[in-house]
Amino acid sequence: MPPEIPPNATDRLDDDDYPAYTMGRAAEMIGATPTFLRAIGEARLITPLRSEGGHRRYSRYQLRIAARARELVDDGMPIDAACRIVILEDQLEEALRLNAALREPTADAGESAHS
């Protein structure tokens, strides 16, 4: 019989912000080195969480951010500039998402317009 999976374990697997990846695995997944991950951490692009033993842990969201920075650095951009661009891209994406949400008509507004 397979081991029982705790109820919240599957929620964590779907959670983009859950720090599931060690530094070595994270670096491997984005085709970078642990040194690169440390550098973007020092540039404050991402801040990995720490395990109880003090080891860095990265989320899928952080890995997407790191992968974008790696693309820019691979194209010849200095790491500090790449980090700033990624931060601005992320802020723009969030602003566009919020703007779209504010423009969506709510069900209550549509009902009161018909009354």
N, C-alpha and C positions, 0 to 999 in steps of 0.2 A: 504494500500500500504506500503511495507517495506521501511525503511529509505534508502536513497541513500548512497552508500559507496563511499567516496572520491577516485579519481583515483589512488592516490599513496598509499592508505591504503592496497590494496591487494599486492602491491610490498613489503611493509614492512612485511607482513605475511610470505612471501617467503624468506625474507632476514635473513640469518643465523647470521648476526652481529647486527641486530636491537635489542636494549635493551627493550624487551617487558615484562620481568618478574620481579615482585617485589621480595625482599629478601625472604619473607615468602613463596611465590609460588615456587620460585627457589629451596629453601631448601626442600620443600615438593616433588617436581618433582624428585630430585635426592636421596631422602631418607636420608637427612642430616639435620643438624640444622643451624639456622642463625649464631650461634657461629662458626661452621665449615666454613661457607662461609666467615665470617670475618677473620678467621685464614688464609685461603688460599689467601685472599686479602692482609693480612699483609706480607705473604711470597712472595708476588708479582707474584703469579701464574696467577691470573686474576685481572683485575682492572675494576670493574663495573662502568658504567656511572651513573651520578646522575641526578635525576629529578630536575625540577625547585625548588621543595620543599626540595631538598637535600637527597631524598631517593635513595638507591641503586637500579639499574635496570640491569638485566642480559640478555644476548643474548643466543640463542640456542647453539652457538659455545662455549660460556663460560660455559654453563651447561654441555656440553659433557666433557670439560676439568675438571670441578669440579667433575663430576661423576667418571672419571678415578682416580682422586686423592683419592676420597672417597673409591674406591675399594682397593687401595693400603694401605690406613690407616686401613681399616677394616681387612686387612690381617696381620696387626701388624707393618707396617712400620711407622716410625716417620713422622710427617706431613711435615717437611722441606725436608726430603729425598724423600717423595712421590711427592712433588711439583717439585723437581729437575728432577726426573725421567720423570714426565709428560712433563716438558719443553723440555727435550732431545728427548722424543718420538715425540713430535710435530715438533721439528726442523728436525728430521730425516725424518718424513713423507713429510715435505715441500721440503727438499733436494731431496728426491726420485722423487717427483712429477716434480720438475724443471728439474732433470736429464732426466726423461722420455720425457718431452716436448722438450728438446734440442736434443734428439736422434731421434725424429720423423722427417722423411723427409718432407720438405715443398713442396708444389705443384710447386713452381718456380724452385727449385733444380731439381726436377724430369723432368721438361720440358726442362731445359737447358742441361741436360745429354743426352736427345734424339736428340738434335739439331746437 
